[in-house]
Amino acid sequence: MPDDNLQSSLASVIPDLQPDRAILLVFSILARRLHLSTPTLVNRIHERSCSAALRDVGMRSSERMRKQMCDMLLKLLECVPRDHDPAKLGTLDVLWTLWELCLGAGLAEYQDPLLYQSVLNGVAELLSEGNPFRLRRAALNILYESTHTWAFLYCPAAIGNIIAFARSCYLHQTPDMFVKATGVALHLSTRLNWDADKDETRAYQRRQLRELLRDLSRFLKQCNEDSVRHEERSASTLVYGLALLSEKDGELVGAMLPDVLLEGVNLGLIHLSHEEHLRLRGMQENWPGRAGYHSIKNSEALENKGTIGRGTQEGHRSCHKNEASSAVETAA
C-alpha cells in the first residue's frame, strides 16, 4: 500500500492499536520517508540527532503528506502512556518529532493554516493538569516558540489549559515558566472571537485572563521591588501580547500593567525596543479609564509618600533561565 494511503488509514485506527504497535507503525512510515531503517530512526530520535532530516521532510513533502504525518503523531500523543519505558519512544519523543516536522513545514512554499490549527490544538491539550510536568513544560515550549516562528496562529480550544498552567506556575513560584506561559496565553487569546458577547465560554475565558493579568501585575511589581531583571525576549513577548490584547479589550488590560512595565524600564530591569516602548505608552494613553485611574493613583502616592521603601534582595538577579536550543526538553 502506498505511504499516502497507509498514513491516511492508519491515523484513524491508531486509538484502537496497542501503543507500542502504533508507535512502531508510525515511525516505520516516517523512517521510509527519511530513507532509514526503523531502528536507526528510533536511535537518532532518542539522541535528538535527526533534526535536519525531519525538517527537510517537513519542508519537501506535499501538503497532504505533511498533514497526514502530523495527524498520526498527534493521535499518538493522545494514546501513548505517560509512564512509558525510557528505552522505548514515548510522548516527549513524539512531541519532539512533531515539532521538527513543523519547523520544516514552516519553510515550505505552500502553507496550510489548518495544519497549524490542528497542531496548536493537540499540543495545548497536553497542558492539562493530569499530565506530567515535564510533558507540560515541553508542550509550553513548543507553543512559545510557535508564537515567534509560525506565520499562522490560532486560539486553541484548550486555551484554558494554557492560562491555568500559567497561573499554576505563578502559585508554585516558577517565574521563567510563568512569564513564558503568560506570553503564550496573551498571544493566542487575541485570536478568540471577541465579538461573541453572549458566549459563555468566551465570558469564562475572559475571567480567566483577568485573573492571569492580576497575577502578572503582582509578579511584575514584586520584580520591580526586588530589582529583578527580565530576559529580553520574554519581556518583548509580554509587551507584544498585551498590546494585541489591549486592541481587543482595553478595559481588560487596564493601565496598571503598562505602568508597572514602564517602571521596570525606568529602573533598568527591562530592556525594550523603541517600538515596544511606544506600544506601552499607547496602551496608557488609550485606556478608557485612564483619567480616573491616574487620579486615584496620584492620591495614593501622596498618602503613602515616605512610608514605603523599596527593598533589594540579592542585588540585580535574573528572573529567567537560559532555555535549551530545542523547544522540547527531554529526559536525561
ChimeraX attribute file (.defattr): number of C-alpha atoms within 10 A of each C-alpha:
attribute: neighborCount
match mode: 1-to-1
recipient: residues
	/A:1	6
	/A:2	6
	/A:3	13
	/A:4	14
	/A:5	11
	/A:6	14
	/A:7	21
	/A:8	17
	/A:9	13
	/A:10	19
	/A:11	20
	/A:12	12
	/A:13	12
	/A:14	22
	/A:15	15
	/A:16	9
	/A:17	13
	/A:18	11
	/A:19	17
	/A:20	15
	/A:21	10
	/A:22	23
	/A:23	22
	/A:24	15
	/A:25	19
	/A:26	20
	/A:27	22
	/A:28	18
	/A:29	18
	/A:30	21
	/A:31	18
	/A:32	13
	/A:33	14
	/A:34	16
	/A:35	11
	/A:36	13
	/A:37	14
	/A:38	19
	/A:39	13
	/A:40	11
	/A:41	20
	/A:42	20
	/A:43	15
	/A:44	13
	/A:45	18
	/A:46	20
	/A:47	11
	/A:48	14
	/A:49	12
	/A:50	18
	/A:51	18
	/A:52	13
	/A:53	16
	/A:54	24
	/A:55	22
	/A:56	19
	/A:57	21
	/A:58	27
	/A:59	22
	/A:60	15
	/A:61	17
	/A:62	14
	/A:63	17
	/A:64	12
	/A:65	18
	/A:66	20
	/A:67	22
	/A:68	21
	/A:69	22
	/A:70	22
	/A:71	22
	/A:72	25
	/A:73	23
	/A:74	21
	/A:75	18
	/A:76	23
	/A:77	23
	/A:78	16
	/A:79	17
	/A:80	20
	/A:81	13
	/A:82	14
	/A:83	9
	/A:84	13
	/A:85	9
	/A:86	9
	/A:87	8
	/A:88	12
	/A:89	19
	/A:90	21
	/A:91	21
	/A:92	21
	/A:93	21
	/A:94	19
	/A:95	23
	/A:96	23
	/A:97	22
	/A:98	24
	/A:99	27
	/A:100	22
	/A:101	23
	/A:102	25
	/A:103	21
	/A:104	21
	/A:105	28
	/A:106	19
	/A:107	15
	/A:108	19
	/A:109	9
	/A:110	11
	/A:111	15
	/A:112	15
	/A:113	13
	/A:114	12
	/A:115	19
	/A:116	22
	/A:117	16
	/A:118	17
	/A:119	23
	/A:120	23
	/A:121	17
	/A:122	21
	/A:123	25
	/A:124	23
	/A:125	22
	/A:126	25
	/A:127	26
	/A:128	18
	/A:129	13
	/A:130	8
	/A:131	12
	/A:132	13
	/A:133	14
	/A:134	14
	/A:135	21
	/A:136	23
	/A:137	19
	/A:138	22
	/A:139	26
	/A:140	25
	/A:141	21
	/A:142	25
	/A:143	26
	/A:144	22
	/A:145	17
	/A:146	20
	/A:147	18
	/A:148	12
	/A:149	13
	/A:150	15
	/A:151	11
	/A:152	15
	/A:153	19
	/A:154	20
	/A:155	18
	/A:156	22
	/A:157	14
	/A:158	17
	/A:159	23
	/A:160	22
	/A:161	19
	/A:162	28
	/A:163	25
	/A:164	21
	/A:165	24
	/A:166	28
	/A:167	24
	/A:168	16
	/A:169	19
	/A:170	22
	/A:171	12
	/A:172	10
	/A:173	12
	/A:174	14
	/A:175	17
	/A:176	19
	/A:177	21
	/A:178	25
	/A:179	26
	/A:180	23
	/A:181	28
	/A:182	29
	/A:183	27
	/A:184	27
	/A:185	26
	/A:186	26
	/A:187	24
	/A:188	22
	/A:189	25
	/A:190	21
	/A:191	15
	/A:192	17
	/A:193	12
	/A:194	14
	/A:195	9
	/A:196	11
	/A:197	9
	/A:198	8
	/A:199	11
	/A:200	10
	/A:201	11
	/A:202	16
	/A:203	14
	/A:204	12
	/A:205	16
	/A:206	18
	/A:207	13
	/A:208	17
	/A:209	22
	/A:210	14
	/A:211	15
	/A:212	21
	/A:213	21
	/A:214	14
	/A:215	18
	/A:216	21
	/A:217	18
	/A:218	15
	/A:219	18
	/A:220	19
	/A:221	19
	/A:222	15
	/A:223	21
	/A:224	24
	/A:225	16
	/A:226	17
	/A:227	23
	/A:228	24
	/A:229	22
	/A:230	24
	/A:231	18
	/A:232	15
	/A:233	12
	/A:234	18
	/A:235	20
	/A:236	19
	/A:237	22
	/A:238	23
	/A:239	22
	/A:240	18
	/A:241	21
	/A:242	27
	/A:243	23
	/A:244	19
	/A:245	20
	/A:246	22
	/A:247	14
	/A:248	18
	/A:249	16
	/A:250	19
	/A:251	15
	/A:252	16
	/A:253	22
	/A:254	20
	/A:255	23
	/A:256	19
	/A:257	22
	/A:258	22
	/A:259	17
	/A:260	20
	/A:261	23
	/A:262	19
	/A:263	16
	/A:264	22
	/A:265	17
	/A:266	12
	/A:267	15
	/A:268	15
	/A:269	22
	/A:270	20
	/A:271	20
	/A:272	17
	/A:273	10
	/A:274	8
	/A:275	10
	/A:276	17
	/A:277	17
	/A:278	12
	/A:279	19
	/A:280	21
	/A:281	15
	/A:282	14
	/A:283	23
	/A:284	20
	/A:285	13
	/A:286	16
	/A:287	19
	/A:288	14
	/A:289	14
	/A:290	16
	/A:291	11
	/A:292	9
	/A:293	14
	/A:294	13
	/A:295	10
	/A:296	10
	/A:297	13
	/A:298	11
	/A:299	11
	/A:300	11
	/A:301	12
	/A:302	9
	/A:303	10
	/A:304	10
	/A:305	10
	/A:306	8
	/A:307	7
	/A:308	8
	/A:309	8
	/A:310	10
	/A:311	12
	/A:312	14
	/A:313	11
	/A:314	9
	/A:315	11
	/A:316	14
	/A:317	15
	/A:318	14
	/A:319	15
	/A:320	19
	/A:321	11
	/A:322	7
	/A:323	10
	/A:324	9
	/A:325	7
	/A:326	16
	/A:327	21
	/A:328	23
	/A:329	20
	/A:330	15
	/A:331	9
	/A:332	3
